[in-house]
Amino acid sequence: MSTVSLDIIQHIAAAATDAIGSGQCKTLLYAEAGDGMVSVDLFSKSPEFASVQFRFASPVLQDLVYRFWESGGAQISPRSWATMQLLMEHGRFSIDFAYPNQLKQGEVLHDRRPRVITAHFPGLKVDYSLVS
């Protein structure tokens, strides 16, 4: 991955951590992007809560993700991926992409997102009470 794309991914991870307010929790940024649209949601699990906390991403974070989708990187073609999972835990992050040809035909965000959450936070419910 190029330095430019690594820099923007690190910037996205830092902005997500700032939005959650703690670098001590497991945090998932789940994004879907396409022409003229982006959806970015944050899910975090800290020791003091029994559930996963949901937050919408800020417009700034949404813009960072969309710019990354548009620009790509050395190993990621611009405008190529459809979904991004950025998992942050213990000061490290991993990133996974799904491409349009990997998505199930007719499936939408609301079908995919619950499976992603369950894969990263098995057996936990999502608390949407922080949504304002």
N, C-alpha and C positions, 0 to 999 in steps of 0.2 A: 504494500500500500504506500502511496506517495506521502511525502512529508506534509503536503498541503491537505490531503484527505485525513491523515492522522491528526493533524492540528485541529481540523474542524470537528472530528469525532471527539477529541479530548475536550474541546470547547463545549460541545453538546453534552458530554458527560458531566462537566463542571456545572453547567447551567441546570441540568436535571438535579444534581446533588444540592445545589443552592435552593432550588424550588422545594425540595423535600425538607431541607433544613437540618440535615444530619448526614454525615458520611458514614455513620455507623450502622445503617440499615441496608438490607438487601433491597435494591431498587431496580425496577424494570421500566424502561422507556419502550413503549410499543408504538410504532408509527406505520401509517400507510400513506403513500404518496402517489400522485398521478398528475396529469396535465391540469394545472390550475387548482389542485386540491391537496391538502395535507391534513391528516388527523394524527395528533400526538397525545398520548395519555401516559401518566406516570402511576406506577403501583409500587408501594413500599411496605416492607415488613420490618418493624423494629421490635426489640425484645419486650417493650412495655405494652404492646398491643397484641391481642389474640387473633386479630384479623389483618388483612392486607388493606392498606389505606390507598384510596384512589384520589388522584388530582388531575385536573385538566392541565396541560402544558400552557405556559404563558405565550402570548403572541411572539415574543422574542425567541423562545425556544422553538416554536413552530416554524418561524422564519429560518432559523439555523438548520433545522432538519430539511426544510424544503430547498434551501440553497445547496445543501449537501446532495440531495436527490438530483438537482439540476446540474451540479458540477462534477459529481463522481470523483474518481481518483485513478491512480495507476492501475489498480486491479478491478475497479468498479466503473463501468461505463456510465456516463451521464444518462440520467433518466431511464435507468435499466431496472432497478429493483422496484418491487411493489410493496413489500413490508420489511420493516427493520425491527429487530429486537436487540436492544442495548441493555445488557445486564451488568449492574455495578454492585460489587460486594467486596468488603475488606480492602478498599482502595484500588481495586483492579476492575477491569471491565472486559466483557466479551461482546462481540457483535455478530449477529446472524442476519442474513438477508434471504428473502424469498422473492423469486422473479415471477412475472405474470404467467409464464407457462407452467409454473409449479402450483398455482392456485386452482382450487376446484371451480369448475364452470358454474356460474350462477350463485356462488357463495359471496357474501358481503362481510364487511368489517364486523358486524354484530354476530356473525357465525364464527369467524376466526378468532377474535379477541378472547372469548372465554376459554378456548382450548390453550391458547398461549399462556394465559394467567395460570390455569391449572397445571401446566407443564412446569412452570417456575415456582409456583406456590401450592403444591399438592395438598388437598384436604382443607384449605383455608378459604373462608368466605371473604368477599370484598366489602369493605365499609365505604359507602358513598356519601357519608354524612359531611365530609369536608368540602363537598362540591358547593360552591356558592352561586 
